[in-house]
Every structure is written in C-alpha cells, then in structure tokens.
C-alpha cells in the first residue's frame, strides 16, 4: 500500500468512526434501507449566481439515499437588481443581475424526475436582531418558513436539513416555533463559515445574514458545519482567495473539466445547458426536451465547488481508490477491503461564535457540534476530479 494510502486509510478509520456517531446514525443507502427525510435550503437563483447551486440540487433528487420533502429558496434582495448595491460586509456588489429566486430550476428538476416537490421562497431581507421573528412578512415571503413548519409537522420521522446559503430561514423559524424544530430536526448540515479558527475573514454564507448565523449557532439545535472558506493565515493573496482555497477544515475544491456534462442523461444535460446559457426562454420545460448539438453550449473551463463534501457525508458515500487506481464514489457497504478510503468525515467539537459571525472551534468528543475535516485538500481535489464525472453521468441511467 502506498504511503499516502496508509495515511489516508488510517485517519479515515478515525473519521468514519466519529462520522457514524453524528447526525447520520440512520444514514441509509439504496440497498433496501429507509431513505433520509430531507429539506434543502438553497440560495438558488435564475439566472444563476453560482452554478454550483444548480448542480447540488440534482443530488437531492437523484441520490437514492434521500427522500426529498421540500426545497426552500433563500435569496437576498440586492442580488435581484442588475447591479447589487449596498450589500453587507463580506459580499460582492455583483454586476451580473438581474435574477430571481430559482423556482424555475426546481420545476425543471420536478419535470425531469417526475416529482412534485414543494418549493417556497423565504424572506429576502436580513434579520434586524437575533430574536427577529419577521412577523410582518407578506404571505409570499412567508412561504419558505411555512413550508418548513408544515413539512416538520407532517413528517413521521425526524427530518434532516441541508442548508446552502444564509441561515435566515432556519433562524427566523426557530424564533417562531423552537419546540417543533428541537423535536423534529435530526440534524442541520450547514455549508457556511471559515475554517482554521480564523480571527477575521467573514465567509459569504455568513455575510448573507450574520445575525441569522449567530442566532442559529446559539440555538442549541443539532448542527454539523462544513466551512467553505480557508483561514487568512497561509493565504498569501488575502481577500477573496480565502473562499477559493482548500484547507483541511473546509470543503472547497476546483473542478477542472466540465466536459462530462455532455455525457449526462439528455434531460440533465439540457438542464445544465440552460444554467450556463443563462437562458430566459419562456419554454423552460420545453428546453429540457431539446437535443443541443455537441459543442453548441460553451461550458466554463472550471468550476468552484463547496457542496460535494456535505452531500457525500450526509449520504454515507466515500471517496475510494481501488488497487487498479480507479477512483469512485461508493456507498459504505460497497467498499472492498482492498480499497483505499480517503480520510474525511466530521469531528465532534465545541464552537464559540462571535457577534461578528466569526467562529472558533476545538475538538471535544463531548462537544455539541460537528465540523467537517479531511486529510489532504490537494489530494481530495485530485481524486474528486477523477470521480465526479462518473458520479453525475450515472444519474437516471
């Protein structure tokens, strides 16, 4: 066994043991076990702001481990404008608007997968204080919070939540019905924050609503956090590069080649084409039935990714390499004794969050939180670039 294999495998045993003690005590797969009741909260827009949001939602529909119950759209009013003005600290005055919450994208996936997953829009403005209930919201902007409440009430089992974006929907909901959330939420898997116990860098999803993030982290709800940004230390360029640099305690990697999109199921390929063309065609469902000519849609040369680690760990999937060198994403019961398992998982910890949204953590087996960790971010990027194309092209086959 190669040296890196021994190292990764040894640590992966530790991480996997901790991993199965967390939210995923009832992690399931497609082999006759029960599915995980799931709500996705996402800052998904159309046209896109980050195309990764469109990709990650495919996982909720396509991965057999999940029983997707609802999609809640968590968006921020300034980004609906042609040029985002007066945004909060840590955010970018995005000049690529206008855009709206991605109801169209959800309906496209419902169409592709033959589903009727309900979708609701959350509040577009930031919280004014940590205990803000936003009681003055219109019915339209109460959709997301009401959908969360109804879904929790109607579910016979505790529900897992995957959150990509701000913490606003969850924080406001907790201020309104805390007992229900404590009783019916299995775990919140939160994609947000800066790793490395950084003292100053405010990550994007935290900056979207800092009060909401602090409120949620202080709620006592079960949370597994997947930091997106790297600590300032060791990032020579500073600034935005923190968000685009891998670290042991964050999830970022760069996907170097998107040509596999052309090999995805035809309707999923069209869905991705629709994203990258920023199409505003009225026949957004009819677009999925077309067959674009090869090469007719220009795909980006690379893509920034933060979401994959959350989905893999939530589903109990592992990144493995077999003795022949083939790298794949496997369910835990598919792993062979000869496979090298990449070392990643979640560690129990204590977390201290400041009013600024900056948090620090320390490992503690008796801690109340979990935090994502991986052995080698550069190796993770290398392996994921090998494994992810086959993963996405397998959907609907």
Secondary structure, DSSP 8 states (H G I E B T S, - for coil): --HHHHHHHHHHHHHHHHHTTTGGGG---TTTS--EEEEEEE--EES-S-HHHHHHHHHHHH-TTEEEEEEEE---GGGGSSS--S--TT-----S---EE-HHHHHHHHHHHT---EEEE---S--SSTT---TT--TTTTHHHHHHHHHHHH-SS-EEEEEES-SHHHHHHHHH-HHHHHHHEEEEEEE--BSTT-SS---HHHHTTHHHHHHHHTS---EEEE--B--STT-TT-GGGGGG---TTS--EEE---GGGGGS-HHHHHHHHHHHTT---S-TTHHHH----TT-S---S-EEE-SHHHHHHHHTEEEEE-TT--EEEEEGGG--TT-EE--EEEEEEEEEE-TTS-EEEEE-TT-SEEEEEES-HHHHHHHHHHHHHHHHHTTT-
